[in-house]
């Protein structure tokens, strides 16, 4: 798309992102307040569908600016320069603001966020070739049938719709799960990396 139409689309995207970053609808449910964190560009080929930003990402304004991000980069096998390039990688958590801490970790994403913004954002991503689904909240929104369990969804990743790849969340809190399921590193990660390379290639 070139000319006036492309300019109008770009302006529309900028306006939408400004509205999202100014959103405060979930503030009553957010211990840290409303500070939306996302990375978006309609040219992106890879979509990371996460859960919600953690404390460090909220402070820096950069998605996955924490140990989860370091592990995710290792899983995807891409340099950080690629990961941080919105023209290649869009990062849309299910909740754009840190939901606060619970007894066993971060609270779930506030559902109102996805209900308000996600469909419109997804409609503006025509170039996405691969969507990586991190955790059950992302899987329940993106997959046509909710998985029975995270383990089943990840083990049967090849049965997901084309262009969808379910994964556990890369949080250190999932270290136990990773140790209990060595097949993940042996069989799933090589397939993931191959699909990521294909999605980001110019071919």
C-alpha positions in Angstrom: 0.0 0.0 0.0 1.4 3.4 -1.0 0.4 7.0 -1.3 -2.4 8.7 0.7 -4.1 5.4 1.7 -0.9 4.1 3.4 -0.4 7.4 5.2 -4.0 7.3 6.5 -3.4 3.7 7.7 -0.2 4.7 9.5 -1.9 7.6 11.2 -4.8 5.4 12.2 -2.3 2.9 13.8 -0.6 5.7 15.7 -3.9 7.0 17.0 -4.9 3.6 18.2 -1.6 3.0 20.0 -2.0 6.4 21.6 -5.4 5.5 22.9 -4.1 2.2 24.2 -1.2 3.8 26.0 -3.5 6.3 27.6 -6.1 3.7 28.7 -7.0 3.6 32.4 -10.1 1.4 32.3 -8.5 -1.3 34.4 -6.8 1.0 36.9 -9.1 0.0 39.9 -7.9 -3.6 39.4 -4.1 -2.8 39.1 -2.0 -2.4 42.1 0.8 -0.7 40.1 -1.6 1.5 38.2 -2.3 1.6 34.4 0.9 1.5 32.5 0.3 -0.3 29.2 3.3 -2.1 27.6 3.2 -3.5 24.1 5.1 -3.5 20.8 3.2 -3.1 17.6 3.7 -2.6 13.9 1.4 -3.8 11.1 4.5 -5.0 9.1 5.4 -7.6 11.8 5.8 -11.2 10.7 6.0 -12.7 14.1 3.4 -12.1 16.9 4.2 -12.9 20.5 1.0 -13.4 22.5 2.1 -13.2 26.1 0.2 -12.8 29.4 0.9 -9.4 31.0 4.1 -7.4 31.6 6.0 -8.0 34.8 7.4 -5.4 37.2 10.6 -4.8 35.3 8.8 -4.5 31.9 6.3 -2.1 33.4 9.1 0.1 34.8 11.1 0.1 31.5 8.2 0.1 29.1 9.8 -2.7 27.2 8.0 -6.1 26.9 10.0 -9.0 28.3 12.6 -6.8 29.8 13.4 -9.5 32.4 14.6 -13.1 32.9 11.5 -14.4 31.0 12.6 -12.3 28.0 16.1 -13.8 28.1 14.7 -17.3 28.1 12.2 -16.4 25.3 15.1 -15.1 23.1 16.9 -18.4 23.7 13.8 -20.4 22.8 13.2 -18.4 19.6 16.9 -18.3 18.7 16.8 -14.7 17.5 19.0 -11.8 18.5 17.6 -9.1 20.7 17.9 -6.6 17.9 15.4 -8.6 15.9 13.1 -9.2 18.9 13.0 -5.4 19.6 12.3 -4.5 16.0 8.5 -3.8 15.8 8.6 -4.1 12.0 9.5 -7.8 12.5 8.1 -8.7 15.9 4.8 -7.5 17.5 4.4 -8.3 21.2 0.8 -8.2 22.5 0.2 -9.5 26.0 -3.3 -10.5 26.9 -3.3 -7.7 29.5 -1.2 -4.6 28.7 -0.6 -3.6 32.3 1.0 -5.5 35.2 -1.9 -7.1 37.1 -0.1 -7.2 40.5 1.2 -10.1 42.6 -0.7 -13.0 44.1 0.3 -15.7 46.5 2.1 -17.8 43.8 3.2 -15.2 41.3 1.7 -12.5 39.2 -2.1 -12.4 39.0 -3.9 -13.3 35.7 -4.3 -10.6 33.1 -7.3 -8.4 33.6 -9.9 -9.7 31.0 -11.3 -6.3 30.1 -8.0 -5.4 28.3 -8.3 -8.2 25.7 -12.0 -7.6 25.3 -11.4 -3.9 24.5 -8.3 -3.9 22.3 -7.3 -7.3 21.0 -9.6 -7.8 18.1 -8.9 -4.4 16.6 -5.1 -4.9 17.0 -5.3 -8.4 15.5 -7.2 -7.0 12.5 -4.2 -4.7 11.8 -1.6 -7.4 11.5 -1.9 -8.6 7.9 1.7 -9.7 7.6 1.9 -12.0 10.6 3.1 -15.5 9.6 3.5 -17.1 13.0 1.8 -16.4 16.4 3.6 -17.8 19.4 1.2 -18.4 22.3 2.7 -18.1 25.7 0.6 -19.8 28.4 -3.0 -20.7 28.8 -4.6 -17.3 28.7 -3.2 -16.6 25.2 -4.1 -20.1 24.1 -7.7 -19.7 25.2 -8.1 -16.5 23.2 -6.3 -17.5 20.0 -7.1 -21.2 19.6 -10.5 -22.3 18.3 -10.8 -24.9 21.0 -9.4 -24.3 24.5 -6.7 -26.9 25.3 -7.4 -29.4 28.2 -4.0 -28.5 29.7 -0.9 -26.6 28.9 1.1 -29.8 28.7 -1.2 -31.3 26.2 -1.3 -28.1 24.1 2.5 -27.9 24.0 3.1 -31.6 23.4 0.6 -31.6 20.5 1.8 -28.3 19.1 1.7 -29.7 15.6 -2.1 -30.1 15.9 -2.6 -26.4 16.4 -4.0 -24.3 13.5 -1.4 -23.3 10.9 0.5 -20.3 12.0 -0.1 -20.9 15.8 2.6 -22.3 18.1 1.6 -23.0 21.8 4.3 -22.8 24.4 4.6 -22.6 28.2 5.4 -19.1 29.5 9.2 -18.6 29.8 8.9 -17.4 33.4 11.4 -18.9 35.9 8.4 -20.1 37.8 8.0 -22.7 35.1 11.5 -24.2 35.8 9.9 -27.2 37.4 7.6 -27.8 34.4 10.6 -27.6 32.0 12.6 -30.1 34.2 9.7 -32.5 34.3 9.2 -32.4 30.5 12.6 -32.9 28.8 10.9 -33.6 25.4 10.1 -29.9 25.3 13.8 -28.9 24.6 14.5 -32.0 22.6 11.5 -32.0 20.2 9.5 -28.7 20.5 12.2 -26.1 20.5 13.8 -27.2 17.2 10.4 -27.1 15.5 9.7 -23.7 17.0 13.0 -22.3 15.8 12.5 -23.6 12.3 9.1 -21.9 12.1 10.4 -18.6 13.5 13.2 -18.6 10.9 10.7 -19.2 8.2 8.3 -16.5 9.5 11.1 -13.9 9.6 12.8 -14.9 6.3 12.4 -12.7 3.2 11.5 -15.7 1.1 
